[in-house]
Amino acid sequence: MDHLSPSYNPSELVGLNQAHKRNLWLTVIGLIFFVLVYLALSGWFAWASYSFILQGLTGTGAGLYSWIAGIGSGLISLFMIKALFFVKKGSLGDEYEITAKDQPQLFQFLYQLADETGAPRPHRVFLSPQVNACVFYDLSMLNFFFPSKKNLEIGLALVNVLSISELKAVLAHEFGHFAQKSMAVGNWVYIAQQIAAHLIARRDALDDFLRSVSRFDIRVAWIGWILRLVIWSLRAAMESFFNLVVLAQRALSREMEFQADLVAVSVTGSDALIHALHKLQAADEAWETTQGFIMDHIRMGKGAKDIFPIHSKIIDHSRKIWNNPHYGKVPELPSQNPENHRVFTSEIAQPPRMWATHPYNHERETNAKKRYVPRSLDDRSGWLIFDDAESLREKFTEKILSNFKTEFSHDPEILTAVDEFYKKEYLNSDYKGTYLGRSFVRYASSPKEFYNYKIDSPKEELDNLYPQSLSEQLEKLRSLEKEKNLLTGLQDGFYTPADGIIRFRGTELKKKELPSAIKSLEEDCKTIQALIFDHDKRCRSVHRKAAEEIGSGWPEYLEGLLEVLHYADHSRANIEDSRALLNNVYSVVTADRHVSSGELVRLVAAGNQVYEAISEVHKHKENIILDSELLKDLELKDWSSAFSKFEFTRATEANMQKWLEVVDSWIDEALGALFALKHASLERLLIAESKVAEKIRNPKSKLEPAPEPSKVVSEYPTLTPGKERKLQKRLDLWDRFQTADGFVPGLMRFAVATGILSGALYLTSFAVFR
């Protein structure tokens, strides 16, 4: 196979730069220091335990107190030593191991690629259904001294979208990690992270024992209090110290990713990896849609023999809907000065999911083209590196679908069903994207707001209802909202900018300048939103006025559909918003791994907002009348049949733990029904409006009387943008101290923890040096 031919590998291209070497040494020194301190503390408390107990046995100490101090020191030592003994098995969610016997052509490709990159061959190879490729391995304390054997995961949804050159570049990047000597340091840091996680986060029988002792008689409880305080100080001090190691390792990891990219460049050229990276966002989005499409068909008793052509077809349809010829496709490489060609621009957003921990896309492209390596690209499908790819895809599809544990039959027309799905009215390009990714009814507190637009001649209005300028407004709004969300994420600490500098529209922003920039963007968004909302009202008013000229029940039918859509979307938004509040409160009250009585009250109150939102939907389900077309689309006999019997209860302090275990099932059921109603009513509304419009344009066309209209309740919760429940974005001072959230709280916690730890070391020194 010509794509397996050896490539020129310029060794100087992948050599370590000064930043890589510096971060490597900083990480190693910090890691060695952390391990030495950890082992020294473990050994100290073990020796103190031995010394105290020996004094108790020989009668040279303080009798009972020597025994108490000895057992206490022993428990602290045990607490630290037990974290050293772990084995973490590398695993995949739906792992499917293949061998050279199963796929000789693939393994020939991988072995030759390993040789080209100077990397060891993978120990084991697994396939997964994801848009992913990665290295994973088993880890234990032994890997401090012996290298771990590295396994390779290849996601078939990734293979499905890449050419041979692009797939080779992605796998060469992973082999670049196989070959890195500094990868061992990454392993060591990861092992240390597991130890730190066991020490800091894990709660086990020893913690339960100390808590029970603390609740005992006061004459004994003080022992538990002291031990818990010492263990808290150990956890806090070691976590703060280890975070410094992690900072150095992150900087090293960034350099390792750049170097792995250069390994890929050295064997596939400067363009193949960047082209692959460009395709990942579309592949991720389409794969999620593909899984949802398959799940919907499984519920209807239908399945696919091969899921991957569906993935490809969804990308093709999405490209047309978004009117973006480069969606999931690579922009054409210019014949002149290709080294100056750029696919990515400077970003403040996160990279694609597969490489979420990697440098930003534009940084990786700059790195890959710093020294441009031209190479011819093989644009044939990545599936060609597999033996009998069609059979493999079918076997893997069968494995994926078997997880549903339900009976279904393969639908030979499923690709046609994909095409039919994308023929839905709301996806019609004539609407210029008005109904894609946005809810126009959310901006109105009542459906009646859509009918206050004065219309003189509906026929004249209909001819110019969706102009091209609308598409431009929508695109501008999406761009502004993306910028606003990213800057808000930076302000709230959810994102970190590339190289620590916030670049916005060609200028650098300081963090204190973010609020004013965000406010300016909010004002710009409101201006365009008002224009688009005005257009939404105009659309509904024009069609209602046209329906009045036609009669035959069409005005009432349109109104009923709009009311159902408004009800479904606002009810859905209210439940989702209450869930967001519950998740926010839960994250806050559990941040320090302890929920106080006051925090429990707050969590119960947030939980009952979820309960109220769900109960409102169940309270109204009997009184909502859906028209015959909607019921047919939803495959329901009536709206109440979309729900199970309402047996959910309010949250209380007594039932909170069990309540949290079941709340998601009630939320998901309600959201599932409301989502289905929202999409069905939007589709029927647009279809009905198009029928009315056609009758007005062509009076001789036939239009049957409208079905009996849908009816909803007169009052229900509404949630217009800006009225969402307020979320806590920062922890209070005590929780910030407990979690070391911020420089000052972190410094304070470290000072307190080291003070307590120093006191414990001082007291035990009387036994150690006696």
PyMOL commands that set and color helices and strands:
alter all, ss='L'
color gray80, all
select helices_A, chain A and resi 2-4+11-14+18-58+64-84+104-117+141-144+156-159+164-179+183-200+205-214+218-268+272-299+308-321+338-340+353-355+361-368+382-385+389-402+414-421+425-427+429-431+440-443+447-451+458-462+468-492+498-500+511-550+554-589+597-623+628-634+639-642+656-697+733-739+743-768
alter helices_A, ss='H'
color red, helices_A
select strands_A, chain A and resi 87-88+96-98+124-128+133-137+139-140+150-155+302-303+409-410+502-504+507-509
alter strands_A, ss='S'
color yellow, strands_A
deselect
rebuild
show_as cartoon
